[in-house]
Amino acid sequence: MKNKIIKNLVVWLEPLLIIETFELFFMICNETTKQTDIRTIYIFMEFFVLYLFYLLLHLIFKKNYIAVSIFSISLFIFSIINQVVIYYTQSPIFFSDLLFIFSSSELVNIVGDTLFTALGTFLLQIVYYLAVTIFFILLAFNVKSTLDNKVIRYPSICAIVLFIVFLFNPTKGFRNYMVNNIYHMNKRVDYSTFIENIDYIGSRGILVGMYANYLENRIYKPDDYNDKEIEDALNNVNELDDNTFGKPNIIVVFAESFWNIDDVYDIKFDKKVAENYNNLKDKGIYFEMISPSYGGVSANVEFEFLTGANLMYFGKGFIPYMQLYTNSKYKNNPSIIQELKNNDYYTKIITYTEKTLFSCGRFYKFLDVDHTEYNYPIDKKYQKGDNVSDEYVFDKIIEEFENKEKGKKEFYMTLTMQGHMPYTKDKYDNYDIKLVESNYDSKVNEQLEAYAQGIYDMDKQIKRLYDYIQEYDEPTIIVFYGDHLPYLKYISQGKYFNTDDKLLNIYRKYNTESLILANFDIKEDNYKYLGPDLLGTYILNRMDIDISKYYKWLYKTIDILPSSNLYISSDKDGNVYNTNTLNDDMYDIYKLRRNVQYKYFIK
């Protein structure tokens, strides 16, 4: 009798020990601790849902040792993948990351040999966790138990499945209650303390953070949505008389991880890294931008530019290419591609990734781009640093316009890749840039030099393309912008990103830039702050073409809310605010844009 009680205790308590080991592995790897002031509800949620998952396995397979084996191995594999994601992005995994399974081969190629370096950083923890996992599996085999009672099994399986279905298809009321009263997302003012932050996950539970993110990304009709209000706003827009751009060719350079590192005052290089770029600011129109992304997910920046929509109305980790553009109803959504095609432009997008990455191939089809190219993999002779060289990318731009039909207006967008991570010492064979002042260790300095070399190479190509269009015989503009800051793990802990001003610290992590250059006089105006969502809008409205009321209205919001993301916003004067605490006219525009976006992109 005593042995039976002990056996039953082991069978039913072992999953709790497995779950705790899973949590401890995360905390040890990331040097986090469970905070004593965290409410018990988070820990209860974490253990309850994971235990339900184990119980479901036990009910389905009947034998506890099969359930324990599947459960513990699943958590082990998930933990390793999660740590790799953290190594590269400083953010834990989300449910939406499962969408990348179809691009896994390209992601492995992007990270290259550094994948083994990533695994090496927590190799001892992996060995420990593996040993514990094997112990739990052996223990289950030694204390076998079988659930054969169909009267208990079948109803229990149905109940758990229905509960899981509800969790992942919540009602609007349940979702709003959890988001506002359990996770307190409506009070978020600092991204570094919320669900994508490692300390937050460590103190509450990995699954809790993942589910919070999932709930935030659930899309429901806004409570104050009103079709008439939207129509009135869009119809009440005056025509512009400032069409000084005319009808030029448009070259868009979507520069991977381009960021003006010369601005960082706690490091110094032996020469200016982006000297040409900074000099060209006086010859064009320059904007400070707030990117929707930090350290990755370039597709979200591209989405904002091409559609005028803003990611601040979705949660962290939401990728519209993969989660919105899944059926043909999105074919007629607003985009600058459609606006230009309606004005007899030929549109072309060149990328140096596979069409499966971010499902961009499907997205471009919905936009009805005239021609797309996915030059991947690229011949090694055109590579620099394991990716296509910026020089080759700009060669292709010039080749395109050398052979373009005269008089035919063209929109040509290209996405660069040389500046993509990883940033390791062996990224380049030769370096033109040397770090001469730094408080970081040698490994960090190697990262900085590898990153800076990419910026230095891109800088030369910007000047080269600008010089080329000055001799080109058709009106042409260059739209150059960086998608997001690079993920340089340790520099984010430096002085530049850690001032006494918390708002400034957040702003700097999302602050990229754009520059519009032309081979004709372009009138500069007073706008200095403009997000990628309004950059395309700005260009369309400055051109002498017919555009939709959606883009005409969107242009009118630039005066009030020119640059925003989920966490931080700026006004036209560059004053910075938490997006969750906007007020007055900024808040009114924020709400109206949310409803307009729902109408055109969700409804």
C-alpha positions as CSV (number, residue, x, y, z in Angstrom):
1,M,0.0,0.0,0.0
2,K,2.8,2.4,1.0
3,N,4.7,1.6,-2.2
4,K,1.6,2.2,-4.3
5,I,1.1,5.7,-2.7
6,I,4.7,6.5,-3.4
7,K,4.4,5.3,-7.0
8,N,1.3,7.4,-7.6
9,L,3.0,10.5,-6.1
10,V,6.0,10.0,-8.4
11,V,3.7,9.5,-11.4
12,W,1.7,12.6,-10.8
13,L,4.3,14.9,-9.3
14,E,7.1,14.2,-11.8
15,P,5.6,16.5,-14.4
16,L,5.8,19.4,-11.9
17,L,9.5,18.7,-11.4
18,I,10.0,18.6,-15.2
19,I,8.2,22.0,-15.5
20,E,10.3,23.5,-12.8
21,T,13.5,22.2,-14.4
22,F,12.3,23.8,-17.7
23,E,11.9,27.1,-15.9
24,L,15.2,26.8,-14.1
25,F,17.1,26.2,-17.3
26,F,15.8,29.4,-18.7
27,M,16.7,31.4,-15.6
28,I,20.2,29.9,-15.4
29,C,20.9,30.5,-19.1
30,N,19.7,34.1,-18.9
31,E,20.9,34.9,-15.3
32,T,17.3,35.9,-14.2
33,T,15.6,35.2,-10.9
34,K,12.0,34.8,-10.0
35,Q,10.9,38.1,-8.4
36,T,9.2,37.7,-5.0
37,D,6.8,40.5,-5.7
38,I,5.2,38.7,-8.7
39,R,1.7,37.6,-8.1
40,T,1.1,33.9,-7.7
41,I,-1.4,33.9,-10.6
42,Y,1.5,34.0,-13.2
43,I,3.2,31.0,-11.8
44,F,-0.1,29.1,-11.4
45,M,-0.9,29.8,-15.0
46,E,2.5,28.6,-16.2
47,F,2.3,25.3,-14.3
48,F,-1.4,24.7,-14.9
49,V,-1.2,25.0,-18.7
50,L,2.0,23.0,-19.0
51,Y,0.6,20.3,-16.7
52,L,-2.6,20.2,-18.8
53,F,-0.4,19.6,-21.8
54,Y,1.3,16.7,-20.0
55,L,-2.0,15.3,-18.8
56,L,-3.3,15.4,-22.4
57,L,-0.3,13.3,-23.5
58,H,-0.9,10.9,-20.7
59,L,-4.6,10.5,-21.5
60,I,-3.9,10.0,-25.2
61,F,-1.0,7.5,-24.9
62,K,-2.2,6.0,-21.6
63,K,1.3,5.1,-20.4
64,N,3.0,7.6,-18.2
65,Y,6.5,6.9,-19.5
66,I,5.5,7.7,-23.1
67,A,3.9,10.9,-21.9
68,V,6.9,11.8,-19.8
69,S,9.3,11.1,-22.7
70,I,7.4,13.2,-25.2
71,F,6.8,16.0,-22.7
72,S,10.3,16.3,-21.4
73,I,11.9,16.0,-24.9
74,S,9.5,18.6,-26.3
75,L,10.4,21.0,-23.5
76,F,14.1,20.3,-24.0
77,I,14.0,21.0,-27.7
78,F,11.9,24.1,-27.2
79,S,14.3,25.4,-24.6
80,I,17.3,25.0,-26.9
81,I,15.5,26.8,-29.8
82,N,14.4,29.5,-27.4
83,Q,17.9,30.2,-26.2
84,V,19.2,30.4,-29.8
85,V,16.5,32.9,-30.6
86,I,17.5,34.9,-27.5
87,Y,21.1,34.8,-28.5
88,Y,20.4,36.4,-31.9
89,T,17.5,38.7,-31.0
90,Q,17.6,39.4,-27.2
91,S,14.0,38.3,-27.2
92,P,12.3,35.0,-26.3
93,I,10.4,33.0,-28.8
94,F,6.8,33.7,-29.7
95,F,4.0,31.5,-31.1
96,S,4.2,33.5,-34.3
97,D,7.8,32.4,-34.7
98,L,6.4,29.0,-35.7
99,L,5.6,30.6,-39.1
100,F,9.3,30.7,-39.8
101,I,9.5,26.9,-40.1
102,F,9.0,27.2,-43.9
103,S,12.1,29.5,-44.0
104,S,14.2,27.5,-41.6
105,S,16.9,26.6,-44.2
106,E,17.5,30.2,-45.1
107,L,17.6,31.3,-41.5
108,V,20.3,28.7,-40.8
109,N,22.2,30.0,-43.8
110,I,21.9,33.6,-42.5
111,V,23.3,32.8,-39.1
112,G,25.9,30.5,-40.6
113,D,28.7,29.1,-38.5
114,T,27.7,31.3,-35.5
115,L,25.0,28.9,-34.7
116,F,27.6,26.7,-33.1
117,T,28.9,29.7,-31.2
118,A,25.4,30.4,-30.0
119,L,25.0,26.8,-28.7
120,G,28.5,27.0,-27.1
121,T,27.5,29.9,-24.9
122,F,25.2,27.7,-22.9
123,L,26.7,24.3,-23.6
124,L,27.2,23.4,-19.9
125,Q,23.5,24.2,-19.2
126,I,22.5,22.0,-22.2
127,V,24.5,19.1,-20.8
128,Y,22.9,19.5,-17.4
129,Y,19.4,19.8,-18.8
130,L,19.9,16.8,-21.0
131,A,21.1,14.7,-18.1
132,V,18.1,15.8,-16.0
133,T,15.8,15.0,-18.9
134,I,17.2,11.5,-19.3
135,F,16.8,11.0,-15.5
136,F,13.1,11.9,-15.7
137,I,12.5,9.6,-18.6
138,L,14.3,6.7,-16.9
139,L,12.4,7.4,-13.7
140,A,9.1,7.2,-15.6
141,F,10.1,3.8,-17.1
142,N,10.9,2.5,-13.6
143,V,7.6,3.7,-12.2
144,K,5.2,2.7,-14.9
145,S,1.5,3.6,-14.8
146,T,-1.3,3.2,-17.3
147,L,-4.6,5.0,-17.7
148,D,-7.1,2.6,-19.2
149,N,-10.4,3.8,-17.9
150,K,-12.3,5.0,-21.0
151,V,-15.0,6.7,-18.9
152,I,-12.3,9.0,-17.5
153,R,-10.0,9.3,-20.6
154,Y,-12.4,10.3,-23.4
155,P,-14.3,13.1,-21.5
156,S,-11.0,14.4,-20.1
157,I,-9.4,14.5,-23.5
158,C,-12.4,16.4,-24.9
159,A,-12.4,18.8,-22.0
160,I,-8.7,19.6,-22.3
161,V,-8.9,20.0,-26.1
162,L,-11.9,22.3,-25.8
163,F,-10.1,24.4,-23.2
164,I,-7.0,24.7,-25.4
165,V,-9.2,25.7,-28.4
166,F,-10.8,28.4,-26.2
167,L,-7.4,29.7,-25.1
168,F,-6.3,30.1,-28.7
169,N,-9.7,31.4,-29.9
170,P,-10.7,33.6,-27.1
171,T,-13.7,35.8,-27.1
172,K,-13.1,39.6,-27.3
173,G,-14.2,40.0,-23.7
174,F,-11.8,37.4,-22.3
175,R,-8.9,38.7,-24.4
176,N,-9.5,42.3,-23.3
177,Y,-9.8,41.2,-19.6
178,M,-6.5,39.2,-19.8
179,V,-4.7,42.0,-21.7
180,N,-5.8,44.8,-19.5
181,N,-6.3,43.3,-16.0
182,I,-3.8,40.3,-15.9
183,Y,-1.0,41.5,-18.2
184,H,-1.7,45.2,-17.8
185,M,-0.6,46.0,-21.4
186,N,-2.7,49.1,-21.4
187,K,-0.3,50.5,-18.8
188,R,2.9,49.7,-20.7
189,V,5.3,52.6,-21.1
190,D,8.7,50.9,-21.3
191,Y,9.3,48.1,-23.8
192,S,12.3,46.8,-21.7
193,T,9.9,45.8,-18.8
194,F,7.4,43.9,-20.9
195,I,6.6,40.5,-22.4
196,E,9.5,40.4,-24.9
197,N,12.0,41.1,-22.1
198,I,13.9,38.2,-20.7
199,D,13.6,39.3,-17.1
200,Y,9.8,39.6,-17.4
201,I,9.6,36.0,-18.9
202,G,12.0,34.7,-16.2
203,S,10.0,36.1,-13.4
204,R,6.6,35.0,-14.6
205,G,7.1,32.1,-16.9
206,I,8.0,31.5,-20.5
207,L,4.5,30.3,-21.6
208,V,2.9,33.3,-19.8
209,G,4.9,35.7,-21.9
210,M,4.2,33.8,-25.1
211,Y,0.5,33.7,-24.4
212,A,0.4,37.4,-23.5
213,N,2.0,38.2,-26.8
214,Y,-0.5,35.9,-28.6
215,L,-3.4,37.7,-27.0
216,E,-2.0,41.1,-27.8
217,N,-1.8,40.0,-31.5
218,R,-5.5,38.9,-31.6
219,I,-7.3,41.4,-33.8
220,Y,-10.9,42.5,-33.0
221,K,-13.0,45.4,-34.2
222,P,-12.3,48.5,-32.1
223,D,-15.0,49.5,-29.7
224,D,-15.3,53.0,-31.2
225,Y,-15.2,51.9,-34.8
226,N,-17.5,54.0,-37.0
227,D,-17.6,53.7,-40.8
228,K,-19.3,57.1,-41.3
229,E,-16.6,58.8,-39.2
230,I,-13.9,57.2,-41.3
231,E,-15.6,58.1,-44.6
232,D,-16.2,61.7,-43.4
233,A,-12.5,62.0,-42.5
234,L,-11.2,60.6,-45.8
235,N,-13.6,62.7,-47.9
236,N,-12.8,65.9,-46.1
237,V,-9.2,66.4,-47.5
238,N,-8.1,69.3,-49.5
239,E,-6.1,68.9,-52.7
240,L,-2.3,69.7,-52.3
241,D,-0.7,72.3,-54.5
242,D,2.9,71.2,-53.7
243,N,3.7,68.6,-56.4
244,T,7.4,69.6,-56.8
245,F,8.5,66.0,-57.3
246,G,6.6,65.8,-60.6
247,K,6.5,62.2,-62.0
248,P,10.1,60.9,-61.6
249,N,11.5,57.4,-61.6
250,I,11.8,56.1,-58.1
251,I,14.7,54.0,-56.8
252,V,14.1,52.7,-53.3
253,V,17.1,51.3,-51.4
254,F,15.9,49.3,-48.4
255,A,19.2,49.2,-46.5
256,E,19.6,46.2,-44.1
257,S,20.5,47.3,-40.6
258,F,21.8,50.7,-41.8
259,W,22.3,53.0,-38.8
260,N,24.4,56.0,-38.4
261,I,27.0,54.6,-36.0
262,D,29.0,57.8,-36.2
263,D,26.5,59.3,-33.8
264,V,27.4,56.9,-31.0
265,Y,29.7,58.9,-28.6
266,D,31.2,56.1,-26.5
267,I,33.1,54.5,-29.4
268,K,35.3,56.0,-32.1
269,F,36.7,54.8,-35.4
270,D,39.8,55.9,-37.2
271,K,37.6,57.6,-39.9
272,K,34.0,58.6,-40.5
273,V,32.0,55.5,-41.2
274,A,29.2,57.2,-43.1
275,E,30.8,60.4,-44.3
276,N,29.2,60.4,-47.8
277,Y,25.8,59.7,-46.4
278,N,26.1,62.6,-43.9
279,N,27.3,65.0,-46.5
280,L,24.4,64.1,-48.8
281,K,21.9,65.1,-46.2
282,D,22.5,68.7,-47.3
283,K,21.6,67.8,-50.9
284,G,18.3,66.1,-50.2
285,I,15.5,65.7,-47.7
286,Y,16.4,63.9,-44.6
287,F,14.1,62.4,-41.9
288,E,14.6,60.9,-38.5
289,M,12.5,57.8,-38.3
290,I,11.0,55.5,-35.6
291,S,11.2,51.9,-36.9
292,P,8.7,49.3,-35.8
293,S,11.6,46.8,-35.4
294,Y,14.8,46.5,-33.4
295,G,17.4,44.0,-34.4
296,G,15.3,42.1,-37.0
297,V,12.0,41.5,-38.8
298,S,12.8,43.8,-41.7
299,A,9.5,42.7,-43.4
300,N,7.6,44.8,-40.9
301,V,9.4,48.0,-41.9
302,E,8.9,47.2,-45.6
303,F,5.2,46.6,-44.9
304,E,4.8,50.0,-43.3
305,F,6.6,51.7,-46.3
306,L,4.6,49.9,-48.9
307,T,1.2,50.2,-47.4
308,G,1.1,53.2,-45.0
309,A,-0.1,50.9,-42.2
310,N,1.6,51.0,-38.8
311,L,2.6,48.1,-36.7
312,M,1.8,49.9,-33.5
313,Y,-1.7,48.5,-33.8
314,F,-0.4,45.0,-33.5
315,G,1.6,43.3,-30.8
316,K,5.3,42.5,-30.7
317,G,6.1,39.6,-33.1
318,F,3.2,40.2,-35.4
319,I,4.2,40.0,-39.1
320,P,1.4,41.1,-41.5
321,Y,3.1,39.4,-44.4
322,M,2.6,36.0,-42.7
323,Q,-0.4,36.6,-40.5
324,L,-2.6,38.9,-42.5
325,Y,-1.9,38.4,-46.2
326,T,-3.1,34.8,-46.3
327,N,-6.0,35.0,-48.8
328,S,-7.1,36.9,-51.9
329,K,-9.2,39.5,-50.0
330,Y,-6.0,41.4,-49.5
331,K,-5.3,41.8,-53.2
332,N,-6.9,45.2,-53.3
333,N,-5.5,46.6,-50.1
334,P,-3.8,50.0,-50.2
335,S,-0.2,50.2,-51.3
336,I,2.1,52.5,-53.1
337,I,2.5,49.8,-55.7
338,Q,-1.2,50.2,-56.7
339,E,-1.0,53.9,-56.5
340,L,1.9,54.0,-58.9
341,K,0.5,51.4,-61.2
342,N,-2.7,53.4,-61.5
343,N,-0.4,56.2,-62.8
344,D,1.3,54.0,-65.5
345,Y,4.4,53.1,-63.5
346,Y,6.2,49.9,-64.0
347,T,7.0,48.3,-60.6
348,K,9.9,46.1,-59.8
349,I,11.2,44.6,-56.5
350,I,14.5,42.8,-56.2
351,T,15.4,40.9,-53.1
352,Y,18.3,38.6,-52.2
353,T,16.4,36.1,-50.1
354,E,14.1,33.2,-50.8
355,K,10.5,34.1,-51.5
356,T,9.5,32.0,-48.5
357,L,11.2,34.3,-46.0
358,F,8.5,36.2,-44.3
359,S,6.2,34.8,-47.1
360,C,7.3,37.9,-49.1
361,G,6.6,36.1,-52.4
362,R,2.9,35.8,-51.5
363,F,2.8,39.4,-50.3
364,Y,4.3,40.8,-53.5
365,K,1.7,38.9,-55.5
366,F,-1.1,40.4,-53.5
367,L,0.4,43.9,-54.2
368,D,0.5,43.0,-57.9
369,V,4.1,44.0,-58.4
370,D,4.9,43.8,-62.1
371,H,8.2,42.0,-61.6
372,T,9.9,40.4,-58.7
373,E,13.3,38.7,-58.4
374,Y,14.6,36.5,-55.6
375,N,18.3,36.3,-56.2
376,Y,19.1,33.6,-53.7
377,P,21.5,31.9,-53.3
378,I,23.9,34.3,-55.1
379,D,27.1,33.3,-56.7
380,K,30.0,33.6,-54.3
381,K,31.9,36.0,-56.6
382,Y,29.1,38.5,-55.9
383,Q,29.2,38.1,-52.2
384,K,30.9,39.9,-49.4
385,G,30.7,38.7,-45.9
386,D,28.6,35.6,-46.8
387,N,25.8,37.8,-48.4
388,V,25.4,39.6,-51.6
389,S,27.7,42.6,-51.7
390,D,26.2,46.1,-51.7
391,E,28.4,46.8,-54.7
392,Y,26.6,44.1,-56.7
393,V,23.2,45.3,-55.6
394,F,24.0,48.8,-56.8
395,D,25.5,47.4,-60.0
396,K,22.1,45.9,-60.7
397,I,20.3,49.2,-60.0
398,I,22.5,51.0,-62.5
399,E,22.2,48.2,-65.0
400,E,18.4,48.4,-64.8
401,F,18.3,52.1,-65.5
402,E,20.9,51.9,-68.3
403,N,18.6,49.5,-70.1
404,K,15.3,51.0,-69.1
405,E,12.9,52.0,-71.9
406,K,13.2,55.7,-72.3
407,G,10.2,57.6,-71.0
408,K,8.8,54.7,-69.2
409,K,8.3,55.5,-65.5
410,E,9.6,53.0,-63.1
411,F,9.5,52.2,-59.4
412,Y,12.5,50.0,-58.5
413,M,13.0,48.8,-55.0
414,T,15.9,46.6,-53.9
415,L,16.6,45.1,-50.5
416,T,20.3,44.8,-49.5
417,M,21.8,42.0,-47.4
418,Q,25.5,42.7,-46.9
419,G,24.9,44.5,-43.6
420,H,22.9,41.6,-42.1
421,M,24.1,39.8,-39.0
422,P,26.2,37.9,-37.9
423,Y,28.9,40.4,-37.1
424,T,32.0,38.4,-36.5
425,K,35.7,39.1,-37.0
426,D,35.9,36.7,-40.0
427,K,32.9,38.3,-41.7
428,Y,35.3,40.2,-44.0
429,D,38.7,39.3,-45.3
430,N,39.9,42.9,-45.2
431,Y,38.9,45.9,-43.2
432,D,38.9,49.6,-44.1
433,I,37.7,50.6,-40.7
434,K,39.4,50.3,-37.3
435,L,37.9,50.9,-33.9
436,V,40.3,53.2,-31.9
437,E,38.3,54.1,-28.8
438,S,36.0,51.7,-26.9
439,N,35.2,50.6,-23.4
440,Y,34.1,47.2,-24.6
441,D,36.1,44.0,-24.6
442,S,37.8,42.6,-27.7
443,K,34.8,40.4,-28.8
444,V,32.4,43.4,-28.8
445,N,35.0,45.5,-30.6
446,E,35.2,42.8,-33.3
447,Q,31.4,43.0,-33.7
448,L,31.5,46.7,-34.0
449,E,34.2,46.7,-36.6
450,A,32.4,44.0,-38.6
451,Y,29.2,46.0,-38.5
452,A,30.9,49.3,-39.3
453,Q,32.6,47.8,-42.3
454,G,29.2,47.1,-43.8
455,I,28.1,50.6,-43.2
456,Y,31.3,51.9,-44.7
457,D,30.8,49.9,-47.9
458,M,27.1,50.9,-48.2
459,D,28.2,54.6,-47.7
460,K,30.4,54.4,-50.8
461,Q,27.5,52.9,-52.9
462,I,25.1,55.7,-51.8
463,K,27.5,58.3,-53.2
464,R,28.0,56.2,-56.3
465,L,24.3,56.0,-57.1
466,Y,23.8,59.7,-56.3
467,D,26.5,60.6,-58.8
468,Y,25.0,58.3,-61.4
469,I,21.6,59.8,-61.4
470,Q,23.0,63.3,-61.6
471,E,24.1,62.4,-65.2
472,Y,20.9,60.4,-65.9
473,D,18.6,62.1,-68.4
474,E,15.2,61.5,-66.7
475,P,13.9,62.9,-63.5
476,T,14.8,60.4,-60.8
477,I,14.7,60.2,-57.0
478,I,16.5,57.9,-54.6
479,V,14.7,56.9,-51.5
480,F,17.2,55.5,-49.1
481,Y,16.4,54.2,-45.6
482,G,17.6,51.9,-42.9
483,D,15.1,49.3,-41.7
484,H,16.2,48.9,-38.1
485,L,19.2,49.0,-35.8
486,P,21.4,45.9,-35.7
487,Y,21.3,43.6,-32.8
488,L,24.7,44.2,-31.2
489,K,24.2,42.4,-27.9
490,Y,26.5,44.3,-25.6
491,I,26.6,47.8,-27.1
492,S,22.9,48.1,-26.1
493,Q,24.2,48.1,-22.6
494,G,26.5,51.1,-23.3
495,K,26.2,54.8,-22.4
496,Y,24.6,55.8,-25.7
497,F,21.5,53.6,-25.0
498,N,21.5,54.1,-21.2
499,T,21.1,57.7,-20.4
500,D,19.1,59.1,-17.5
501,D,16.3,59.8,-19.9
502,K,14.3,56.5,-20.3
503,L,12.2,57.8,-23.2
504,L,15.4,58.8,-25.1
505,N,16.9,55.3,-24.5
506,I,13.8,53.7,-26.1
507,Y,13.8,56.2,-28.9
508,R,17.5,55.5,-29.7
509,K,16.9,51.8,-30.1
510,Y,14.3,52.4,-32.7
511,N,15.7,55.5,-34.4
512,T,16.7,55.0,-38.0
513,E,16.9,57.5,-40.8
514,S,15.8,58.1,-44.4
515,L,17.1,60.3,-47.1
516,I,15.5,61.4,-50.4
517,L,17.9,62.5,-53.2
518,A,17.1,63.6,-56.7
519,N,18.7,64.8,-59.9
520,F,16.4,67.9,-59.9
521,D,15.6,70.5,-57.4
522,I,13.4,69.2,-54.6
523,K,11.9,71.7,-52.3
524,E,12.7,71.0,-48.6
525,D,10.0,71.5,-46.0
526,N,9.7,71.6,-42.3
527,Y,9.2,67.8,-41.7
528,K,12.2,66.3,-39.9
529,Y,10.5,63.3,-38.3
530,L,8.7,60.7,-40.4
531,G,8.1,57.0,-39.9
532,P,8.5,54.4,-42.6
533,D,4.7,54.2,-42.7
534,L,4.5,57.8,-43.8
535,L,7.6,57.9,-46.0
536,G,5.9,56.4,-49.0
537,T,2.8,58.5,-48.3
538,Y,5.0,61.7,-48.3
539,I,6.5,60.8,-51.6
540,L,3.1,60.1,-53.3
541,N,1.7,63.3,-52.1
542,R,4.6,65.4,-53.4
543,M,4.3,63.8,-56.9
544,D,2.2,65.1,-59.7
545,I,-0.1,62.1,-59.9
546,D,-3.6,61.0,-58.9
547,I,-3.7,59.2,-55.6
548,S,-6.5,57.7,-53.5
549,K,-8.2,59.4,-50.7
550,Y,-6.6,57.0,-48.3
551,Y,-3.1,58.3,-49.0
552,K,-4.3,61.9,-49.2
553,W,-5.8,61.6,-45.7
554,L,-2.8,59.8,-44.3
555,Y,-0.6,62.6,-45.4
556,K,-2.6,65.0,-43.3
557,T,-1.6,63.1,-40.1
558,I,2.0,63.9,-40.6
559,D,1.6,67.3,-38.8
560,I,0.3,65.6,-35.7
561,L,1.7,62.1,-35.4
562,P,4.5,61.7,-37.9
563,S,6.5,58.9,-36.4
564,S,5.3,56.1,-34.0
565,N,5.7,52.5,-33.1
566,L,4.2,50.3,-30.4
567,Y,6.3,51.9,-27.6
568,I,7.4,55.3,-28.6
569,S,6.1,58.3,-30.7
570,S,7.3,61.7,-31.7
571,D,5.6,64.9,-32.8
572,K,6.7,67.0,-35.7
573,D,9.2,68.9,-33.5
574,G,10.9,65.7,-32.3
575,N,9.4,65.6,-28.8
576,V,9.1,62.0,-27.7
577,Y,6.2,60.3,-25.9
578,N,5.2,56.8,-24.8
579,T,2.7,55.6,-27.3
580,N,0.4,54.4,-24.5
581,T,0.2,57.9,-23.0
582,L,-0.6,60.0,-26.0
583,N,-3.2,62.7,-25.4
584,D,-5.1,65.5,-27.2
585,D,-4.7,65.7,-31.0
586,M,-2.1,63.0,-31.1
587,Y,-4.4,60.5,-29.3
588,D,-7.3,61.5,-31.6
589,I,-5.2,60.8,-34.7
590,Y,-3.9,57.6,-33.1
591,K,-7.5,56.3,-32.7
592,L,-8.7,57.4,-36.1
593,R,-5.7,55.8,-37.8
594,R,-6.3,52.6,-35.9
595,N,-9.9,52.5,-37.2
596,V,-8.9,53.4,-40.7
597,Q,-6.3,50.7,-40.6
598,Y,-8.9,48.2,-39.4
599,K,-11.2,49.2,-42.3
600,Y,-8.6,48.8,-45.0
601,F,-6.4,46.0,-43.7
602,I,-8.6,43.8,-41.3
603,K,-12.3,44.2,-41.9
